[in-house]
Each structure stands twice: as C-alpha cells, then as structure tokens.
Amino acid sequence: MAAFYDLAYSMFRPLLFRLDAERAHRLTLAMVRHAPRFASHHDSPELQTTAFGLTFSNPLGLAAGLDKDGLALAAWERLGFGFAEIGTITPRPQLGNGRPRIWRIPKHHALINRMGFPSDGMVQVASRLRQARAQTMGMRIAINLGPNRETPSERLAEDYAELVRQMAEFCDFIVVNLSSPNTPGLREFQAPERMRTVVERIKHACAEIGVIRPLLIKVAPDLEAVKLGEICAAATELGLAGIVATNTSLDHAALGVVSHLKGGLSGTPLKLRSREVIASIHRFTRGRIPIVGVGGIASAEDAYGHIRAGASLIELYTGLIYHGPGLVWQIRSGLLDLLTRDGFRSFSQAVGCAAA
C-alpha cells in the first residue's frame, strides 16, 4: 500500500506544486480525507511506546499546522500515524494573516509560513473532535492551542483557559503554543513568569471542568541556551507533562536559507537545529520530561536521530509535502530496521541513547 501512495503522490505532486502552496494544501486535505487504509496498519509491538501516562501504538505523529481545524482526523489514523496534533486552534474564528502566507522552498525541501493562526474557532473544531471520539478512534489526539490575534496580553491566559474548558474533554493531551513567530508578542510568553501565568490558568480551568489532561508547551528553535534552560527549569517546577521541540525558525540565514520572505521556516534546514534543542532539553531535564521532537524529519534516519537525541515521540509536516503520505509507512518500517540493527528490543530503549 505504501507503493500505491508513493505512485499516486508522484503523479499528483507536479500538479500540486504548480498551485499556490495554500491552495495545494487545501486540495491535499480534501484528497487525504478519502485515502484508503494501509493493509499493514497494525504496528509491531516494538514500536509501541508510553509518554506522559499515555500509550501510543507507534511514536509517529502529525505535527500541528497541517490539519488546523480537525478536517481529516480519520485519514491520519488510516495513514498510520500513532497520534495527530490538531491546530493551532483559537477561541474565536479568525482569518489569520493576508495571502500569500505560505511558500515552498524546493531547493531546501522547506516551507516558510506566516499563517497567523487561521482557525475555524474552538466550537466548530470541538464538534469535529467529539465526532471522532464517538468513533472510538484508536489514534491519540492532541490539540494545539493559541490566542486570538486581537486578545490583549493581559487576557491571553484567559484565551487558553476558554479553549481548555471547551475542548479538553475531546483530546488526549494539550499543547500550549507560546512559540509561533507569526502572532505578535506571543514568543514573549516563553519567559518563565509569563509561562507560569498561562500554565496555572490552564490547570485551574481543567480543575473547573473536572478534566485533567497532560499539558505540554511548544518552544521555538531560536532560543539561546540560557533561556532554554530557564524554560526547562520552569517546566519541571510547574509539573508540565512534556515539551514539543521545536516550532518554526525566524533565523533563516543561520539555517543556510537566503530568502526575502518573512515567516517561520520549517523542513530539512531545521533538522539539526531542532535536534540540538531536543538534546539540550533532554540534558537540562535529565531525561525526566518527555520530548516530542519535530523539525526536518523526512526519513526513518531523521526520526531516529531525534529519538536518539532524546525525543520520546516525533512529528511530521513539511516532509509530507515533499515526499507524500507514503513517508509515514516508510518511517515506521525503517525505525523497526534501525532498532533491530542497534540491538534494541523496544522503542523506549533508544530514546536519548546518544546522550547516554
């Protein structure tokens, strides 16, 4: 079945790449909703893993940004993902930034986006998640949450609380997006004291509705080491369940990409920087906080490098744009080969082994 997807995508990709990147994105979402299930969807026991108290059939997830509004939830499970991170979701519907706002950089297998959290809003996305849960979906679902653009900074924590009250019931874990480069002022909330305000408000909202979910934060790849260490210390003190590393980068030149375009860079150029951040978080937290590694994964070897650096779970987005949905099966299969090669009997044994 992976060969079918590879063939199908090789035929459609030239057409998709002639379209504006956002139009191609919407068309791909519409197509993938009707994709057939892989015949070999059942995961090998070696790929099963546990993080923040949840069991995952495999460690491979869909990164936030590809399915912002939960339009293709069943499709991600059919394609073989162990989990999908939906969002970023905002409390009220918003259009995001004006178009064009996403560009391909084929030379680097990269994307640059300045989407600005376009969202159908929490009520509509919650309805889709409710339906997915009713179908007893085996794939884990995460929600990635962000504030509305017009929300003043002093009310930003309340936006997150509103989202949790509306949506926590329909997900398995929550990712707090404090690191998008396309919402003015948001990255300032990665500062420990501001982060504490948001996290404590979210925890209070969870307690209000009696629904407790693992809470993670998503960090930027452009943080200085000292700042990242402070965030890790705060995450430990606040009892966060995990850290997603990383978001997109604004420092294009440092990643070897020369472009006049403004926005967050993702894809292959981000891979080594994301891996450095993963390794640093693993070191700062002494491996006590699970890490979701995302950034530049386009092969099983890329995924394995993030895992060896300290990631307990891994996510894809840009790699799918350039390689197609067959990449999911290729990575799952390739990870099994790599684990066997290195003598690991389970996925968890490989996590952080490069730091040992």
Stockholm file with secondary structure:
# STOCKHOLM 1.0

chainA/1-356         MAAFYDLAYSMFRPLLFRLDAERAHRLTLAMVRHAPRFASHHDSPELQTTAFGLTFSNPLGLAAGLDKDGLALAAWERLGFGFAEIGTITPRPQLGNGRPRIWRIPKHHALINRMGFPSDGMVQVASRLRQARAQTMGMRIAINLGPNRETPSERLAEDYAELVRQMAEFCDFIVVNLSSPNTPGLREFQAPERMRTVVERIKHACAEIGVIRPLLIKVAPDLEAVKLGEICAAATELGLAGIVATNTSLDHAALGVVSHLKGGLSGTPLKLRSREVIASIHRFTRGRIPIVGVGGIASAEDAYGHIRAGASLIELYTGLIYHGPGLVWQIRSGLLDLLTRDGFRSFSQAVGCAAA
#=GR chainA/1-356 SS CHHHHHHHHHHHHHHHHHSCHHHHHHHHHHHHTTCCCCTTCSCCGGGCEEETTEEESSSEEECTTSSTTCSSHHHHHHTTCSEEEEEEECSSCBCCSCSCCEEEEGGGTEEEECCCCCBCCHHHHHHHHHHHHHTTCCSEEEEEECCCTTCCGGGHHHHHHHHHHHHGGGCSEEEEECCCTTSTTGGGGGSHHHHHHHHHHHHHHHHHHTCCCCEEEEECTTCCHHHHHHHHHHHHHHTCSEEEECCCBSCTGGGTCCCSCCSEEEEGGGHHHHHHHHHHHHHHTTTCSCEEEESSCCSHHHHHHHHHHTEEEEEESHHHHHHCTHHHHHHHHHHHHHHHHTTCSSGGGGTTGGGC
#=GC SS_cons         CHHHHHHHHHHHHHHHHHSCHHHHHHHHHHHHTTCCCCTTCSCCGGGCEEETTEEESSSEEECTTSSTTCSSHHHHHHTTCSEEEEEEECSSCBCCSCSCCEEEEGGGTEEEECCCCCBCCHHHHHHHHHHHHHTTCCSEEEEEECCCTTCCGGGHHHHHHHHHHHHGGGCSEEEEECCCTTSTTGGGGGSHHHHHHHHHHHHHHHHHHTCCCCEEEEECTTCCHHHHHHHHHHHHHHTCSEEEECCCBSCTGGGTCCCSCCSEEEEGGGHHHHHHHHHHHHHHTTTCSCEEEESSCCSHHHHHHHHHHTEEEEEESHHHHHHCTHHHHHHHHHHHHHHHHTTCSSGGGGTTGGGC
//
